Amino acid sequence: MTRKDGLLAMLVVVVWGVNFVVIKMGLHNMPPLLLAGLRFLLVAFPALLFVARPKIPFRLLAAYALTISFGQFAFLFSAIKFGMPAGLASLVLQAQAFFTIILGVFVFQERLQTKQIAGIALAVVGVLILIEGSLGGEHVALLGFMLTLAAAFSWACGNIFNKKIMQLAARPPVMSLVVWSALIPVVPFFIASLLMDGPALMLQSLAAIDLTTILSLVYLAFVATIIGYGIWGSLLGRYETWRVAPLSLLVPVVGMASAALLLDERLSTTQLVGAALIMAGLYINVFGLRMRKAVVS
């Protein structure tokens, strides 16, 4: 990878890591489902006027959008609203990697490798330790944690539909898929917010929208989604997957660091142990025991 592309990849990692802090800031004055709906509305418009519709079956496009966009962010935004720390959310959300592997076994009859089993087992221990160190018996914290895991599972389901889409003869461009799939969850988000929050709170939030919320929406829609996915998709198109994909392991590192710096979130010793085990599980899942082999040789 060239130095320029390496810097672009790291830029995306930073953008996606800080994304969790921006979500929390955006939620200070707006319900989570309404904020998510506005985010995807801005992703879709006006971009879809300039981006061709992907030539894929609508059922696949809808399934992808309702899992990776609606499901993931409905759960994630709600989790953070209900007390899930932004930095911790950035880490727990990476459980999507393990959910994706497990779903791949059932959907595509893929075989688990030893490194994947070891990585999943280590990450599960890490999650259990995180639960022990994070919840303290508080119902709200437990709800936030479980919603984050639900977001990770929704992301994993979206990955499965994405793989089905990429197996088609005519693979759609990344930006075409991102933009047009953003249009589908807008109405479900607004309906869900109407049912959960009520029209009065929705109108009050829109009438009292402040600069922080506006800037958060701009960041979430244009910086994190359109620019972030655009650069990432371009890098995946020019380089082997193994050169690009593992860099996403740095997203929760940036997420936790930015949350500590900007939101003054701190992890206890128990939480740090759980976080370290999850990161170790993710590393083993991607790289196996390469580091150990390199040291031995």
Secondary structure, 3 states (H helix, E strand, C coil): CCHHHHHHHHHHHHHHHHHHHHHHHHCCCCCHHHHHHHHHHHHHCCHHHCCCCCCCCHHHHHHHHHHHHHHHHHHHHHHHHCCCCHHHHHHHHHHHHHHHHHHHHHHHCCCCCHHHHHHHHHHHHHHHHHHHHHCCCCHHHHHHHHHHHHHHHHHHHHHHHHHHHHCCCCCCCHHHHHHHHHHCCHHHHHHHHHHHHCHHHHHHHHHCCCHHHHHHHHHHHHHHHHHHHHHHHHHHHHCCHHHHHHHHHHHHHHHHHHHHHHCCCCCCHHHHHHHHHHHHHHHHHHHCCHHHHHHHC
